[in-house]
Amino acid sequence: MEVNPPKQEHLLALKVMRLTKPTLFTNIPVTCEEKDLPGDLFNQLMKDDPSTVNGAEILMLGEMLTLPQNFGNIFLGETFSSYISVHNDSNQVVKDILVKADLQTSSQRLNLSASSAAVAELKPDCCIDDVIHHEVKEIGTHILVCAVSYTTQDGEKMYFRKFFKFQVLKPLDVKTKFYNAESDLSSVTDEVFLEAQIQNITTSPMFMEKVSLEPSIMYNVTELNSVTQAGECVSTFGSRGYLQPMDTRQYLYCLKPKKEFAEKAGIIKGVTVIGKLDIVWKTNLGERGRLQTSQLQRMAPGYGDVRLSLEAIPDTVNLEEPFHITCKITNCSSERMMDLVLEMCNTNSIHWCGISGRQLGKLHPSSSLCLALTLLSSVQGLQSVSGLRLTDTFLKRTYEYDDIAQVCVVSAAVEVEA
């Protein structure tokens, strides 16, 4: 009958502990009315409790620190610190001790050992201590693998390892939106506004130390998150930069293409890299975290060969009264001349005044012309200006422009004689 040999015990013991800062102890107050049976007993007990603040016993404020009772949460962008100790529990000298610490993620394996050299010998009741640090850059399951190898007095080589598993959570939810501001004749020189919505999805407040946008080499950036009051620049979020759990804060940035890139239309058109957000925060007792987003990309607006923009339009017009708008037509082609014909199509609410199908003449490459048009509305409310058509007679190609602007139509005031 075959008997399995007993499992051999190792001469060394391995302990791994996470290093975290203590937390403030919060005492939950219990109170009652003076006419109740306990009387003033609860209030007196809270005053005698060393963990409460004198004069503020019922405000759940603490002045005592408590050591962590569990591993706790670790979030993306924070620094994971761990204390590794190897102790010689035996009564003999152990030689050639090598301690190795690796961090295994879903995509890579990182060596966190401070030293790769082996310790020559370790006497009884002595230990080898090491502290490792790692800035967490991935979300999901992480496994800390600690391996120990050594040689006994008899020359036998021994080896063992332990696994410590923990989860890395997402601390912030970051959403971005782009807004295009048409400020020049060509789309390549238009400003871009970036709105970044940052939400704290942890269970504790955060102090937002820095939120900045690092632009790509093609753009200059201006932060729009402060105002000037009494000659001093003040944050739009006030003097306190705390972000409570599940609260969202919106940051705004204005980006403008650099002159050398704006002159090269082919570089700015299409998908361009805007830059990346750099976010730094602190939690609890000053624990620091940092996140950098991936490169943000924006699709530049495309206008095809012909661009139509509005130069002037009234905000409010009277019902069934003509009003005037000014349009600018630009030949966005850099090589081809165009011969354009303007057609105006009425809608259910907007009616054009003038001759449809008139010749606008030849338009040279990268040049533009201004055109004054008259129209009226037969319906009240917010109406959309639509129905313009431009036809290039050279290529027999028609460009349609709808919803180019909106105008508020109100009923005209009628003067009544007394």
ABEGO torsion letter per residue (X at the ends): XBBBBBBBBBABBBBBBBBBBBBBBBBBBBBBBAABAAEAAAAAAAAABAABBBGAAAAGBBABBBBBABAEBBBBGBBBBBBBBBBBABABBBBGBBBBBBBBBAABBBBABABABBBABBBBGBBBBBBBBBBBABBEBBBBBBBBBBBBAAGBBBBBBBBBBBBBBBABBBBBBBBBBBABABAAABBBBBBBBBBBABABBBBBABBBBBBBAABBBBBAABBBBGGBBBBAAEABABBBBGBBBBBBBBBBBBAAAAABAAAABEBBBAEBBBBBBBBEAGBBBBBBBBBBBBBBBBAEABBBBBABBBABBBBGBBBBBBBBBBBABAABBBBBBBBBBBBAABBBBEBBGBBAEBBBBGBBBBBBBBBBBABBEBBBBBGBBBBBAAAGBBBBBBGABBBBBBBBBBBBBX
